[in-house]
Amino acid sequence: SSMRGLLEALASQAGALIARVQAEEALRRSEAKFRELYESSADGIASVDMQGMVIDCNPAFLRLVGYSREEVRQKTFRDLTPPEWREAEERILREQVLVRGYSDLYEKSYRRADGAVVPIELRTWLKRDAEGTPIGMWAIVHDISLRKKAERDVAELRRQIDLVLASTKTNIDIIDREF
C-alpha cells in the first residue's frame, strides 16, 4: 500500500513536471513569435521608463530616428521630439495615457540624428508592474512622410486646378460679353 502511495506521488510529480515543461515550451514559442514580430515590424516600437528614457526599441525605430541602439538609449523621447510638439504630447500623456492606460492615435515629428525632421503618427500605452504601478510606456510609431508628401501634392494640384478654373471663368465672361 505504501508502494502504491509512492507510485501515485511519483506519477503526480511526473505529471506536474510534464505540465510545467509544456507550459514553458508554449511560453518560449509565444515569446519567439512576439520577438519575430517586434524585430520584423515595419513600424518603430519603443519602450521608455517613466522619465522617458528609451529602454528598448526595434530595428525599425532605429532606422526611423537614425541613431544606433547605444546612442538612442542615452536619449528620452523628449530629446527626439522638436520643441513645438512637446507641450501637446505632455498633455496627451497626462490626460489620456496616465488616465486610461493608452492614447488616441496622434501626430508629431522626430528630429533624426542627421537633423532631418520626420513626421510620425503613434499610439502610446502605459506599462505597469504586478501591483499596477506605472513603470513606463511603449509606443508604436509610424513614419507618415509619404502620406504628408501626398497631402501636399494634392493641395498643390487643387491650387493649380483652382487657378485654371478661375482663368477659364474669366475667359468665358469675356466671350459672353463680346457676343
N, C-alpha and C positions, 0 to 999 in steps of 0.2 A: 504494500500500500504506500509505503514511503517512497519506493522506487517510482510508483505511478505519479505521486505528487511531484517528485523531482523532474520526471519526464514532462509533465504538464507545465511546470515552471520554466524548463528549458525551451519548450515549444512556444510558450508565451513570449519569452525573451527573444527567441529567434524571429517570431512574428513581428514584434515591436522593432527589432533591428532591420528586418526587411522593409517594413513600412517607412522607417527613417531614411534608409538608403534610397528608396524610391522617391520619397519627398525631396531629398537633397538633389537627386538627379533631375527631377522635374524643375526645381528651383534653378539649377545650373543651366538647363536648357532655356528656361524663361529669361534668365539674365543674359545668356548668349544672344537670344533673339533681340532683346532690348538693346544690347551693345551694338549689334549689327545695324539696327535701325538708327541708333544715335550716331554711329560713325559714318553711315552712308547717306544720311538725310541731306537733301539739297538746301534745307533751311538751317540757319545757325541755331544752336541750342546752347544756352549758357546758364550757369548756376552761380549765384553770388551769396555771400553771407549777409547778415543784417546791416553791416556797414557798407555794403555794395561792392566789396572786393570780389573779383572774379575767382572762383574756386576751381571751376571745371568748365570746359566747353568742347564742342565737337570741331572736326576739321573745317566744316562749312563756316562756322563762326570765325575761325582764324583767317580763312580766305576773305571773309567779308570785311574784317577790321584791319587786315594786313599786318598783324603782329604775330610773333612766334608765341608758342604756349608759355614760355618763360616770361616774355615781355607782358603778355596780357594778364598774367597772374599778379603783376605789380600794379594793376590798374583797377579802378572802380568803374561801374557803368557810367558814373557821372563824368569821369575823365574822358570817356569815349563820346560823350554827348555834348554837342555845341551848346553854349550858354543859353541861347534863346529857347531851348526846349526844356530846360531843367525845371523851371517852376511848374509848368503844366504836368510834367511827369511826376514830380513830387506830389502834386495834388491827386493824380490818378492812384499812386501808391497808397497815399493816406486815406482817400475816400473809397477806393474800390478794393485793392489788394488786401490791405490790413483789416478791412471791414468784412468782406465776404470771401476772401481767400483767392481771388483772381481778378484780372482786369478785363474790360472790354478790349477788343482789338483797337489799337491806336497807332498813330503815325508819329515819327520823329526822324532824326537822322543820326548817323555816327560820323565822327571825323576819323578817317583811316590813318594809319601810320604815315602814309605819304602825304597827308594833309587834305586829300580829296574828301568831299562830303558825300555820303551815300544815304539816300532816302530809304527808310525802312518802315515796315509795319510789324508790330509784335503784340503778343499777349503774355502777361506775366502772372505767375502763380506763386502763392506763399508756400514755403516748406515748413513743416512743424515737426518737433520731436515727439516721442511716445507720449509725453504729458500734454501735448497740444501747444507747447510754447513755440512761437515763431523762431526759426533758426536761419532762415534765408529765403531766397526767391529763385525761381528759374523762369526762363523765357524762351519762347520760340520766335526767332527773328527772321523776317523775310525781306530780301532786297527788292525794293519796288522801283529801281532805276528805270527799267524798261517801261513799266506802266506810266511813270511820270513823264518819260520822253514821249510816249504815245499820246498822253493827255495834252502835252504842249503842241505836238504835231496837229492834233485835231483842232485845238484852239486856233492855231495859225491858219489852217485850212478854212475854218469858219470865217476868220477875219478876211481872208482873200475872197471867199465867196461873197461876203457882205459888200466888199469893195466893188466886185464885178456887178453885183445886183444893183448897187447904188448908181454906178456909172451907166448901166443899161437903162435904168428907170429915167435918168436924165435924158438920155438919147431918145427914148420913146416919147417923153414930154415934148422935146424939140420937134420931132417928126409930126406929132399930133398938131402942134401949133402951126406948122407950115402948110397943112392941108385944110 
